[in-house]
Amino acid sequence: MRFFATKSILIAKAAAATALFAAVGAAQADVITLPNTALASSTGKYTPNGYYTNNLGANIVTTGGGSSANVGQLDGRNDDGFMALNLGFNVTFFGQTYNSLYVNNNGSVSFNDGIPNYVPTGVTGVSAPIISPFFGDVDTRNANSGVVHTNLTADQLVVTWDNVGYFNNHGDTTNSFQLVLRSDAYVPVVGEGKIGFFYGNMGWEGTDTNDLVAVGFGNGNGDGQVIAGSLIPGVKDIVKNKFVWFDAKLDTVPPVNNVPEPSALALTMIGLLGAGAAARRKRKN
């Protein structure tokens, strides 16, 4: 069992990871890399802690997965587990339409199949379409770790990896991140999109099995889109306290600046002063 992982097991895992990397490199994948400037500050944008919403919903109860998946365990604590979820609405992703998905403990959701993989070989390195806010080796078995939550409404799913620990059974340092996935019929307000990644405090990326994390999308056939820094050490610091929206084509959506620029604020003040003077003249007459 991975809970009692030995050095020999970890060496075997590292060898398997190397083989997977080689396989991915051999494939001629079409991968788009998005600049880090697409990320904006999340702190206080929607919530003080950087989430889109603090209504997290129920914790997941796994229906499958790898070792220590703890299938059916009601508190949701597991390692490498996943949960099947019927959405009740349609989502089109890389040209295919789905009405169900899998919530993977290891920082992603996927279509067609659950993903117990714990070594991120890139979002294009798995055989199922995948949305990866932070594909790393999440482990929520420690009592100091939070768990994964889902909040499903009529046209939106929010998945939150809330203060989650990492393998092997670590809860001393945690990550908090959130995925927002909206239906094909959802009409976002200006400055939002169909898919959102939201990050709060991000304390870890390296684990007892690997040092890499993938952030982005993959179609399961080698094509994908990633944030610059994905699969490079230090990505946790790139996404920490940031957020990004994507539209239906997976293009990034520029955030709306809720604070007026100084020049715009000055013009507004001039306008208000002018309106006040006109009102005073009117009263005198």
Secondary structure, DSSP 8 states (H G I E B T S, - for coil): -GGG--HHHHHHHHHHHHHHHHHHHHS---EEEE-GGG-EE-TTTSSTTS-S-S---EE---SEESTT--TT-TT---BSEEEEEEEEEEEEETTEEEEEEEEETTTEEESSS-----S---TTSSSS-EEEEEES-BB--STTS--EEEEE-SSEEEEEEEEEEETTTEEEEEEEEEEEEE-TT----TT--SEEEEEEEE-----SS-S--EEEEE-SSS-EEEETTTTSTTHHHHHTTEEEEE-TTS-EE-----S--HHHHHHHHHHHHHHHHHHHHHHH-
